[in-house]
Amino acid sequence: MGMRRKVIVTVEGPKGNYWRFTISWWLREIKEIIEREYNIELIIEEVDGKDEFPTVYVDGEPVMTGVPGEEGYLIEVLKVFLNRYLGSG
């Protein structure tokens, strides 16, 4: 079995910001599910930014800005991007 591809998900927003924390927390909650489904190693990081609402990047590509109403929406946005990005759909 080969090495799994590393995919970096970055959450950019003001340090200590509630929404940045929330998005990062949701990503940590779904990390194992996404890793298994796509056979990747998901690295979640946070970086400081100035915008009130966070922006989520996958390997430097912007995927979403703002806060979804629920964790499920974040999963769907991430999966649609990963399907295209990784050639899985």
KEROGU-596538 format. One record per residue: residue in one letter; x negated, y negated, z of N, C-alpha, C in turn. Coordinates in steps of 0.2 Angstrom, whole numbers, padded with zeros to 4 digits, always signed. Example, Ala and Ser with C-alpha at 12.3 -4.5 7.8 and 13.67 -1.06 7.14 Angstrom:
BEGIN
A-0066+0028+0039-0062+0022+0039-0066+0016+0039 S-0064+0011+0035-0068+0005+0036-0064+0000+0039 
// end
This chain:
BEGIN
M-0004+0006+0000+0000+0000+0000-0004-0006+0000 G-0003-0011-0005-0007-0017-0005-0006-0022+0000 M-0010-0027+0000-0009-0032+0005-0003-0036+0003 R+0001-0039+0008+0007-0043+0006+0005-0050+0005 R+0008-0053+0000+0007-0060-0002+0009-0064+0004 K+0005-0069+0006+0006-0074+0011+0010-0080+0008 V+0015-0082+0011+0019-0087+0009+0020-0092+0015 I+0018-0099+0013+0018-0103+0019+0025-0108+0018 V+0028-0108+0023+0034-0112+0024+0033-0118+0029 T+0033-0124+0026+0031-0130+0030+0038-0134+0032 V+0038-0136+0038+0044-0140+0040+0040-0147+0042 E+0042-0152+0038+0039-0159+0039+0045-0163+0042 G+0043-0166+0047+0047-0171+0051+0044-0174+0056 P+0047-0179+0060+0044-0183+0065+0042-0178+0071 K+0036-0179+0074+0034-0174+0080+0039-0175+0085 G+0042-0170+0088+0047-0170+0094+0054-0171+0091 N+0055-0171+0085+0061-0172+0082+0066-0166+0083 Y+0072-0167+0085+0076-0162+0086+0078-0157+0080 W+0079-0161+0074+0080-0157+0068+0074-0153+0066 R+0068-0156+0066+0062-0152+0064+0062-0146+0069 F+0063-0147+0075+0063-0141+0080+0068-0136+0078 T+0074-0138+0076+0080-0133+0075+0078-0129+0068 I+0076-0133+0063+0074-0129+0057+0069-0124+0058 S+0063-0126+0062+0058-0122+0063+0060-0116+0067 W+0064-0117+0072+0067-0111+0076+0071-0106+0072 W+0075-0109+0067+0079-0105+0063+0075-0101+0059 L+0070-0104+0056+0065-0100+0052+0061-0094+0056 R+0060-0096+0062+0057-0090+0066+0061-0085+0067 E+0068-0086+0068+0073-0081+0069+0074-0077+0063 I+0073-0079+0057+0074-0075+0051+0068-0073+0048 K+0062-0074+0051+0056-0073+0048+0055-0065+0046 E+0056-0061+0051+0055-0054+0050+0060-0051+0044 I+0066-0054+0044+0071-0051+0039+0068-0053+0032 I+0066-0059+0031+0063-0062+0025+0057-0058+0023 E+0053-0057+0028+0046-0053+0026+0048-0046+0024 R+0053-0043+0027+0054-0036+0025+0058-0036+0018 E+0062-0041+0017+0066-0041+0010+0061-0042+0004 Y+0056-0047+0005+0052-0049+0000+0045-0046+0000 N+0044-0042+0005+0037-0039+0006+0032-0044+0006 I+0033-0049+0010+0028-0055+0011+0026-0056+0018 E+0021-0060+0019+0019-0062+0026+0021-0070+0026 L+0026-0071+0030+0029-0078+0030+0025-0082+0036 I+0022-0087+0034+0018-0091+0039+0022-0098+0039 I+0025-0099+0045+0029-0105+0047+0024-0110+0050 E+0024-0116+0047+0020-0122+0051+0025-0128+0051 E+0023-0133+0055+0026-0139+0056+0021-0144+0055 V+0023-0150+0051+0018-0155+0050+0022-0162+0051 D+0018-0167+0054+0021-0173+0055+0023-0177+0049 G+0029-0180+0049+0032-0184+0044+0036-0190+0046 K+0038-0194+0042+0041-0200+0044+0049-0200+0044 D+0051-0196+0039+0058-0196+0038+0062-0193+0044 E+0068-0196+0045+0072-0194+0050+0074-0186+0050 F+0076-0184+0044+0078-0177+0043+0072-0173+0040 P+0071-0167+0042+0065-0163+0039+0066-0161+0032 T+0060-0160+0029+0060-0157+0022+0056-0150+0023 V+0059-0145+0020+0056-0139+0020+0053-0137+0013 Y+0046-0135+0014+0042-0133+0008+0040-0126+0008 V+0040-0123+0002+0037-0116+0002+0031-0117-0003 D+0025-0115+0000+0019-0116-0004+0018-0123-0007 G+0020-0128-0003+0020-0135-0006+0025-0137-0010 E+0030-0133-0012+0036-0135-0016+0042-0137-0012 P+0044-0143-0013+0050-0144-0009+0056-0140-0010 V+0059-0137-0005+0065-0133-0006+0072-0136-0003 M+0071-0140+0002+0077-0143+0005+0075-0149+0009 T+0079-0154+0009+0078-0160+0014+0085-0160+0017 G+0085-0161+0024+0091-0162+0028+0092-0156+0032 V+0097-0156+0035+0099-0150+0040+0105-0147+0038 P+0105-0140+0036+0111-0137+0035+0116-0136+0041 G+0122-0135+0039+0127-0134+0045+0126-0128+0049 E+0122-0123+0046+0121-0117+0050+0115-0114+0047 E+0113-0109+0051+0107-0105+0049+0108-0101+0043 G+0114-0099+0042+0115-0095+0036+0114-0099+0029 Y+0115-0105+0029+0114-0109+0023+0107-0110+0022 L+0103-0111+0027+0095-0111+0026+0093-0104+0023 I+0096-0099+0026+0094-0092+0023+0095-0092+0015 E+0101-0094+0013+0103-0094+0006+0098-0098+0002 V+0097-0104+0004+0093-0109+0001+0086-0106+0000 L+0083-0103+0005+0077-0100+0005+0076-0094+0000 K+0082-0090+0001+0082-0084-0004+0082-0086-0011 V+0086-0091-0013+0087-0093-0020+0080-0095-0022 F+0077-0099-0018+0070-0101-0020+0065-0096-0021 L+0065-0091-0016+0060-0086-0016+0062-0081-0022 N+0068-0080-0024+0069-0075-0029+0066-0078-0036 R+0067-0085-0037+0064-0088-0043+0056-0088-0042 Y+0054-0090-0036+0047-0091-0035+0043-0085-0036 L+0046-0079-0033+0042-0073-0033+0044-0068-0039 G+0049-0071-0043+0051-0067-0049+0055-0061-0047 S+0059-0062-0041+0063-0056-0039+0070-0056-0041 G+0072-0061-0045+0079-0062-0047+0081-0067-0052 
// end
